[in-house]
């Protein structure tokens, strides 16, 4: 056999750190530097990035998640505003708070609504109808959310909101009340599992308001609604204990927005936004006495008043039942009525 030459042995030594091995490793190092200097996201197609962003906003817990993704780079900023992404945004992703309301937030909701997002249509519709005084556009957005938007899934909360508008004739006069249409909308929302609509439908059947009276069916629906509310309250309490927080009532984003809006002084509505009404008329419009509702009258004496005291106003029977359990029982009970009677007697 031939012995290995000196040249081959030198190559072995060079591969361990010698001169020849260093020359052979130089092209590999150069190729690695070139591949490391290229951003991997630049090579991804736009369709894949859109799918990633759509999945992100579909699971977002607040609007800041989408904003953080949009601020990553210019490409993400442009793709985050694509209708394919905005239409998939979750209810939490479009849940803008009243304390952070601005023209940018309004523009964001308009873009989401234009993309066919049912959650954005519902929230923006409620804000425009009750807070900004744009009744026509607000009702149109609520109707679009009730139809389902791009996904085609009917928005139960929007259906119930339209039912409350029909029951009260909101945005019009007393002649615009349509109890039968309100019951039909409530039935559709209750079929989708909306708890307040189920309770409202039970009261309508029990009282014969807008439908043929059926006390037994009404009581059955009210018991079913109470069971659902108890289960939802226990689940919310368990989540709060797990997260170390406290329970927050009124999970509906639109209700939270309206409550914060009026608490921050949103009752000062301009003449144009209120449809031409004067400031004195706006001051006489009442809020729903249910603390977590946030709806406001669109005309004087629109909401129902408590028949015993006349001090509380309610947009629906659901709000009346919830407020009676929470506080109005003590304010309007026998002892409270006797105290007011004695006070009135002493005054005379």
C-alpha positions as CSV (number, residue, x, y, z in Angstrom):
1,X,0.0,0.0,0.0
2,X,1.0,3.5,-0.7
3,X,1.6,5.7,2.3
4,X,-0.3,8.9,2.7
5,X,1.5,11.9,1.2
6,X,2.5,14.9,3.2
7,X,0.0,17.0,1.4
8,X,-3.0,15.0,2.6
9,X,-1.7,15.2,6.2
10,X,-1.4,18.9,5.9
11,X,-5.0,19.1,4.8
12,X,-6.1,17.2,7.8
13,X,-4.1,19.5,10.1
14,X,-5.5,22.5,8.2
15,X,-9.1,21.3,8.8
16,X,-8.4,21.4,12.5
17,X,-7.3,25.0,12.4
18,X,-4.4,25.2,10.0
19,X,-3.7,27.3,7.0
20,X,-5.4,25.2,4.3
21,X,-8.5,24.5,6.3
22,X,-8.9,28.2,7.0
23,X,-9.0,28.9,3.3
24,X,-11.6,26.2,2.7
25,X,-13.9,27.5,5.5
26,X,-13.9,31.1,4.3
27,X,-16.7,30.6,1.7
28,X,-18.9,28.9,4.2
29,X,-18.6,31.8,6.7
30,X,-19.4,34.3,4.0
31,X,-22.6,32.4,2.9
32,X,-23.7,32.2,6.5
33,X,-23.3,35.9,7.0
34,X,-25.4,36.6,3.9
35,X,-28.2,34.3,5.0
36,X,-28.2,35.7,8.5
37,X,-28.5,39.3,7.2
38,X,-31.8,38.7,5.4
39,X,-35.0,39.1,7.4
40,X,-37.1,36.0,7.3
41,X,-40.4,37.9,7.3
42,X,-39.4,39.7,4.1
43,X,-39.5,36.4,2.2
44,X,-43.0,35.5,3.5
45,X,-45.9,36.0,1.1
46,X,-48.5,38.6,2.0
47,X,-51.3,35.9,2.1
48,X,-49.4,34.1,4.9
49,X,-48.8,37.3,6.9
50,X,-52.5,38.2,6.5
51,X,-53.5,34.8,7.8
52,X,-51.2,35.2,10.8
53,X,-52.6,38.7,11.6
54,X,-56.2,37.5,11.2
55,X,-55.6,34.7,13.6
56,X,-54.0,37.1,16.1
57,X,-56.9,39.6,16.1
58,X,-59.4,36.8,16.3
59,X,-58.0,35.8,19.6
60,X,-57.0,39.3,20.8
61,X,-58.1,40.3,24.4
62,X,-58.0,44.1,23.8
63,X,-57.4,46.6,21.0
64,X,-53.8,47.0,22.1
65,X,-52.9,43.6,20.7
66,X,-53.7,44.7,17.2
67,X,-52.0,48.0,17.7
68,X,-48.8,46.3,19.0
69,X,-48.7,44.1,15.9
70,X,-49.2,47.1,13.6
71,X,-46.3,49.0,15.2
72,X,-43.9,46.1,14.5
73,X,-42.9,47.4,11.0
74,X,-44.3,49.2,8.0
75,X,-45.4,46.0,6.3
76,X,-47.3,44.9,9.4
77,X,-48.9,48.3,9.7
78,X,-50.2,48.2,6.1
79,X,-51.4,44.6,6.3
80,X,-53.1,45.1,9.7
81,X,-55.5,47.5,8.1
82,X,-56.5,45.0,5.4
83,X,-60.2,44.1,5.4
84,X,-59.4,40.4,5.7
85,X,-57.8,41.2,9.1
86,X,-60.3,43.7,10.4
87,X,-63.2,41.5,9.6
88,X,-61.9,38.8,11.8
89,X,-61.3,41.0,14.9
90,X,-62.9,39.6,18.1
91,X,-65.3,41.5,20.3
92,X,-62.4,42.3,22.7
93,X,-60.2,43.6,19.9
94,X,-62.8,46.3,19.0
95,X,-63.9,47.1,22.6
96,X,-62.8,50.7,22.6
97,X,-63.2,52.4,26.0
98,X,-65.0,55.8,26.4
99,X,-62.0,57.2,28.3
100,X,-59.8,56.7,25.2
101,X,-62.3,57.8,22.6
102,X,-60.8,59.9,19.8
103,X,-61.0,60.4,16.1
104,X,-58.4,57.6,15.6
105,X,-60.6,55.2,17.6
106,X,-63.7,56.3,15.7
107,X,-61.8,55.8,12.4
108,X,-60.6,52.3,13.5
109,X,-64.2,51.2,14.3
110,X,-65.4,52.6,11.0
111,X,-62.8,50.6,9.1
112,X,-63.7,47.4,11.0
113,X,-67.4,48.0,10.3
114,X,-66.8,48.7,6.6
115,X,-64.9,45.4,6.5
116,X,-68.0,43.6,7.7
117,X,-67.0,43.0,11.4
118,X,-70.3,42.4,13.3
119,X,-68.8,43.3,16.7
120,X,-67.6,46.7,15.4
121,X,-71.0,47.3,13.7
122,X,-72.7,46.7,17.0
123,X,-70.5,48.8,19.2
124,X,-70.3,51.7,16.7
125,X,-74.1,51.5,16.2
126,X,-74.8,51.8,19.9
127,X,-72.3,54.6,20.3
128,X,-73.8,56.6,17.4
129,X,-77.4,55.9,18.3
130,X,-77.3,56.7,22.1
131,X,-74.1,58.8,22.6
132,X,-73.5,60.8,19.4
133,X,-77.2,61.2,18.4
134,X,-76.8,59.8,14.9
135,X,-80.0,57.7,15.0
136,X,-80.2,56.7,11.4
137,X,-76.6,55.6,10.9
138,X,-76.6,53.9,14.4
139,X,-79.8,51.9,13.5
140,X,-78.3,50.9,10.2
141,X,-75.1,49.6,11.8
142,X,-77.2,47.7,14.4
143,X,-79.2,46.1,11.5
144,X,-76.0,45.2,9.7
145,X,-74.6,43.6,12.8
146,X,-77.9,41.7,13.4
147,X,-77.6,40.4,9.8
148,X,-74.2,38.9,10.6
149,X,-71.8,41.0,8.6
150,X,-69.2,39.1,6.6
151,X,-69.3,35.9,8.7
152,X,-73.1,35.6,8.4
153,X,-73.5,34.7,12.1
154,X,-76.3,36.9,13.5
155,X,-75.2,39.1,16.4
156,X,-77.5,38.3,19.3
157,X,-76.8,41.5,21.3
158,X,-77.6,43.6,18.2
159,X,-80.9,41.8,17.7
160,X,-81.8,42.6,21.3
161,X,-80.7,46.2,21.0
162,X,-83.0,46.6,18.0
163,X,-85.8,45.0,20.0
164,X,-85.4,47.6,22.8
165,X,-85.5,50.3,20.1
166,X,-88.8,48.8,18.8
167,X,-90.3,48.5,22.3
168,X,-89.6,52.1,23.1
169,X,-89.9,53.7,19.7
170,X,-86.4,55.2,20.2
171,X,-85.4,57.8,17.8
172,X,-89.1,58.6,17.0
173,X,-92.4,59.2,18.7
174,X,-94.8,57.1,20.7
175,X,-96.5,56.1,17.5
176,X,-93.3,54.4,16.4
177,X,-93.5,51.7,19.1
178,X,-93.8,48.2,17.6
179,X,-94.1,45.6,20.4
180,X,-94.8,42.8,17.9
181,X,-91.5,43.5,16.0
182,X,-89.7,43.8,19.4
183,X,-91.0,40.3,20.4
184,X,-89.9,38.8,17.1
185,X,-86.4,40.3,17.5
186,X,-86.2,39.1,21.1
187,X,-87.2,35.6,20.0
188,X,-84.4,35.5,17.5
189,X,-81.8,36.7,20.0
190,X,-83.1,34.3,22.6
191,X,-82.8,31.4,20.1
192,X,-79.1,32.4,19.7
193,X,-78.6,32.1,23.5
194,X,-78.8,35.8,24.6
195,X,-79.7,35.9,28.2
196,X,-81.4,39.4,28.4
197,X,-83.4,38.6,25.3
198,X,-84.6,35.4,26.9
199,X,-85.7,37.2,30.1
200,X,-87.4,40.0,28.1
201,X,-89.3,37.4,26.0
202,X,-90.4,35.7,29.2
203,X,-91.8,39.0,30.5
204,X,-93.6,39.7,27.2
205,X,-95.3,36.3,27.2
206,X,-96.2,36.6,30.9
207,X,-97.8,40.0,30.5
208,X,-99.1,39.5,27.0
209,X,-97.1,42.5,25.6
210,X,-96.6,42.2,21.9
211,X,-97.6,38.5,21.9
212,X,-100.4,36.3,23.0
213,X,-100.4,35.9,26.7
214,X,-99.0,32.6,28.0
215,X,-98.1,32.8,31.7
216,X,-96.8,29.3,31.9
217,X,-94.4,29.7,29.0
218,X,-93.3,33.1,30.3
219,X,-92.5,31.7,33.7
220,X,-90.6,28.8,32.1
221,X,-88.5,31.2,30.1
222,X,-87.8,33.4,33.2
223,X,-86.6,30.4,35.2
224,X,-84.4,29.4,32.3
225,X,-83.0,32.9,32.0
226,X,-82.3,33.0,35.8
227,X,-80.4,29.7,35.6
228,X,-78.3,31.0,32.7
229,X,-77.5,34.2,34.6
230,X,-76.5,32.3,37.7
231,X,-74.2,30.0,35.7
232,X,-72.7,33.0,33.9
233,X,-72.1,34.8,37.2
234,X,-70.5,31.8,38.8
235,X,-68.2,31.4,35.8
236,X,-67.2,35.1,35.9
237,X,-66.5,34.9,39.6
238,X,-64.3,31.8,39.2
239,X,-62.4,33.5,36.4
240,X,-61.8,36.6,38.6
241,X,-60.6,34.4,41.5
242,X,-58.2,32.6,39.1
243,X,-56.8,35.9,37.8
244,X,-56.8,37.5,41.2
245,X,-59.1,40.3,40.2
246,X,-62.6,41.4,41.0
247,X,-65.9,40.8,39.2
248,X,-67.0,43.4,36.7
249,X,-70.7,43.6,35.9
250,X,-71.9,44.4,32.5
251,X,-69.7,42.3,30.1
252,X,-71.3,44.0,27.1
253,X,-68.7,46.4,25.6
254,X,-71.4,48.8,24.4
255,X,-72.9,49.1,27.8
256,X,-69.5,49.7,29.4
257,X,-68.8,52.4,26.8
258,X,-72.1,54.2,27.4
259,X,-71.8,54.1,31.2
260,X,-68.3,55.5,31.0
261,X,-69.4,58.1,28.4
262,X,-72.1,59.6,30.5
263,X,-69.9,59.4,33.7
264,X,-67.2,61.4,31.9
265,X,-69.6,64.2,31.0
266,X,-70.8,62.9,27.6
267,X,-74.3,64.3,28.3
268,X,-73.1,67.6,26.9
269,X,-74.3,66.9,23.3
270,X,-74.0,69.5,20.6
271,X,-77.1,70.7,18.9
272,X,-76.3,69.1,15.6
273,X,-75.4,65.8,17.1
274,X,-78.6,65.7,19.1
275,X,-80.7,66.2,16.0
276,X,-81.5,69.8,16.6
277,X,-82.7,69.6,20.2
278,X,-81.9,72.3,22.7
279,X,-79.7,71.9,25.8
280,X,-82.7,72.2,28.1
281,X,-84.4,69.3,26.4
282,X,-81.2,67.2,26.6
283,X,-81.0,67.9,30.3
284,X,-84.5,66.4,30.8
285,X,-83.6,63.2,29.1
286,X,-83.0,60.4,31.7
287,X,-80.6,57.5,31.8
288,X,-81.7,54.0,32.5
289,X,-81.6,53.5,36.2
290,X,-80.0,50.1,35.8
291,X,-76.4,51.0,36.6
292,X,-74.8,48.7,34.0
293,X,-77.1,49.6,31.1
294,X,-76.0,53.1,29.8
295,X,-78.9,53.7,27.5
296,X,-80.4,57.2,27.4
297,X,-83.8,58.5,26.4
298,X,-84.0,59.9,22.9
299,X,-87.2,61.9,23.8
300,X,-88.8,62.9,27.0
301,X,-90.7,60.2,29.0
302,X,-89.5,57.5,26.6
303,X,-88.5,54.9,29.2
304,X,-90.9,53.3,31.7
305,X,-91.1,54.8,35.2
306,X,-91.5,52.9,38.4
307,X,-95.3,52.9,39.1
308,X,-94.7,53.1,42.9
309,X,-92.2,56.0,43.3
310,X,-91.8,57.4,39.8
311,X,-88.1,58.1,40.4
312,X,-86.6,55.2,38.5
313,X,-86.7,54.9,34.7
314,X,-86.0,51.7,32.8
315,X,-85.4,51.0,29.1
316,X,-86.7,47.4,29.4
317,X,-88.2,44.9,31.8
318,X,-84.8,43.2,32.0
319,X,-83.2,46.3,33.5
320,X,-86.1,46.8,35.8
321,X,-85.8,43.3,37.2
322,X,-82.0,43.5,37.6
323,X,-82.2,46.9,39.3
324,X,-85.0,45.7,41.6
325,X,-82.8,42.9,42.9
326,X,-79.7,45.1,43.2
327,X,-81.0,48.2,45.0
328,X,-84.4,49.5,44.1
329,X,-86.2,47.0,46.3
330,X,-84.8,48.9,49.3
331,X,-85.5,52.3,47.8
332,X,-89.0,51.5,46.8
333,X,-90.1,49.0,49.4
334,X,-92.7,49.4,52.1
335,X,-90.4,51.1,54.6
336,X,-89.1,53.5,52.0
337,X,-92.6,54.4,50.9
338,X,-93.7,55.0,54.5
339,X,-90.7,57.2,55.1
340,X,-91.6,59.3,52.0
341,X,-95.2,59.5,53.2
342,X,-94.3,60.7,56.6
343,X,-91.8,63.2,55.1
344,X,-94.6,64.5,52.8
345,X,-97.0,64.8,55.8
346,X,-94.5,66.7,57.9
347,X,-93.8,69.1,55.1
348,X,-97.5,70.0,55.0
